[in-house]
Each structure stands twice: as structure tokens, then as C-alpha cells.
Amino acid sequence: MLGLSFFKVNGDSMSPKIPHQSYILVHRLLMRYFICEGKRLLIQHKTYGLIVKKVALVDHHGFIWVKGENRKSLSVEQIGPVSRKQVVGLVVSVFPHYESKSVEN
Amino acid sequence: MLYNMIAKLDKLFEFEQVSAHCDIPCKIYDPITIQIAVLSMLRMVELIDELKAKSNLSLEQQATLARLSGEKEKQGIKVKEETRIIWGDYFKQPQITQFPEIHELTHNIMLKTSHAKQNVDFSSTLELLVLVNRFAEIFWQSKNIATYEANSPYPPFQLVTYPKLG
């Protein structure tokens, strides 16, 4: 509807902004106009499949370099450059899932 | 509340899943991170003990104490986390069959680390190092790599099990 879709996130690489099991609302049409550093994108990656990552930079060839939100994530270099054609959409809203966690002794 | 509403919609419409995986099976495991974390805990205990000898602590020394105990806590969490990763991700049935003590050893590392975090106890933390060294020895043996013991070339100069490489 209006290019908006919900997706469920699996994994912790975008935590704490997008914890495991969160929902994201993605706009499939807006992405071409709003790809810049700091934006979160849904990407169809050749190796890792459908992933959500944050834009680290857009280089002068127009390639997008993305990263996770924490140190456990794959690095920018491991993910490699992404073309605009691989971008599925722009994350416009996050509905985080917070779970209770035990404190370690 | 909004999350719960979306979760109900998810049950109805089954939203597409997207990965934010970080746990790529890269096969890079090395118990040295655990051993260095325990050495760091031992060093923190040594430095805290130096402060313990003083009758009154200045504001700066109190700040140092806070930093030292905070670091000891952080390294303790690292010991547990890294041990669990190797135990859970690296050790599979062939290694478990070869080293049946691994489950009990890992559990003992968890208990001993908790004790080392909760107390400022050098001898108890040293016992943790012995357990972690055994964990490292098993890890390298499972890869058919021989090990040797040597004192760490930096404080706290304690015995560490290293792999014989090259």
C-alpha cells in the first residue's frame, strides 16, 4: 500500500536501534531520493540475501557502502559496494522488540 | 503496544523476513581472547590490591578504583561470552566425544568467572586461569596442534597455555 511494507528483522547486527525480532516499515519508492549517510536501507545482497543495513557512505561512482549498527556486524568491506539497483527500499520506521534479559552474576 | 499490534498483523499476513545477521560461520575461533581477558582480570585485582593497602583514598584514587573494578567486570563478561561462543559454535559431536569433560569444564568456567567478578580474589581468579588454560589446551588438541606453557610476557606474568605453531 503506497509502496509501504512491513518486514520482520532477524539478527542482532542492527541492535540496539533495531533489535532482533523488531519490525521495520519500508518504503519502496522513496529510496532513490533519500540515499545518504546514516539512512537505513533494505538491500538484496548477492551473498547475504535480503538484509537491512545503514549507509556508511555513497562513493563518487554512486556505489553505496553499508554497515551494521554494532561491532558484531559484518564490516563495510565484507559487505562490499552495493549498487542502487540492489536497494529494495528505505526504512522509514522501526518498531523495536525489547526482551527482558537476565543480569549475569 | 504498537509492536504487539504489528506482531498480530504479522501472524495474519506473515511479513517477509529480513536478515541483520552478524553470526557468519567464519570458523575463526581462538581461546587466546579468553586467556587475555582472565589475565586482565588478574591484573585488575593486583592494581585494586595496591589501593587496598592505602588507609584513605583520594578522589583520584577512588576514580581509579571505579575504573579498575569496572574493567574487571567487563573482562569477566568477555570471558563468559567468548567461552560460550567457542563451546556453542566450535565444539560439535566429534570434539565432544573426544573431550567429554568440555561441558563440565565450560560450566565451571562460568561459575568461577562469576566468583571472580563478585570478589577481589587473586587466588580464585588464578584458578579461573587454570580452567581457561585447560579449555585452550582441549581446543588446540582437537585441532591436532600441540601446546606449551609459558609465563605471559607482561603483568601478571602467569602461566598461559599457547599453541605451538610453525
Chai-1 contact restraints between the chains, C-beta under 6 A:
chainA,res_idxA,chainB,res_idxB,connection_type,confidence,min_distance_angstrom,max_distance_angstrom,comment,restraint_id
A,F6,B,F15,contact,1.0,0.0,6.0,A-B,restraint_1
A,F7,B,F15,contact,1.0,0.0,6.0,A-B,restraint_2
A,F7,B,E16,contact,1.0,0.0,6.0,A-B,restraint_3
A,F7,B,V18,contact,1.0,0.0,6.0,A-B,restraint_4
A,K8,B,F15,contact,1.0,0.0,6.0,A-B,restraint_5
A,K8,B,Q17,contact,1.0,0.0,6.0,A-B,restraint_6
A,V9,B,V18,contact,1.0,0.0,6.0,A-B,restraint_7
A,V9,B,A20,contact,1.0,0.0,6.0,A-B,restraint_8
A,N10,B,Q17,contact,1.0,0.0,6.0,A-B,restraint_9
A,N10,B,S19,contact,1.0,0.0,6.0,A-B,restraint_10
A,G11,B,S19,contact,1.0,0.0,6.0,A-B,restraint_11
A,G11,B,A20,contact,1.0,0.0,6.0,A-B,restraint_12
A,G11,B,H21,contact,1.0,0.0,6.0,A-B,restraint_13
A,D12,B,C22,contact,1.0,0.0,6.0,A-B,restraint_14
A,S13,B,A20,contact,1.0,0.0,6.0,A-B,restraint_15
A,S13,B,C22,contact,1.0,0.0,6.0,A-B,restraint_16
A,M14,B,A20,contact,1.0,0.0,6.0,A-B,restraint_17
A,Y23,B,I6,contact,1.0,0.0,6.0,A-B,restraint_18
A,G49,B,S19,contact,1.0,0.0,6.0,A-B,restraint_19
A,L50,B,V18,contact,1.0,0.0,6.0,A-B,restraint_20
A,I51,B,S19,contact,1.0,0.0,6.0,A-B,restraint_21
A,V52,B,V18,contact,1.0,0.0,6.0,A-B,restraint_22
A,V52,B,A20,contact,1.0,0.0,6.0,A-B,restraint_23
A,K72,B,C22,contact,1.0,0.0,6.0,A-B,restraint_24
A,S73,B,C22,contact,1.0,0.0,6.0,A-B,restraint_25
A,F95,B,L2,contact,1.0,0.0,6.0,A-B,restraint_26
A,F95,B,Y3,contact,1.0,0.0,6.0,A-B,restraint_27
A,F95,B,I6,contact,1.0,0.0,6.0,A-B,restraint_28
A,N105,B,S114,contact,1.0,0.0,6.0,A-B,restraint_29
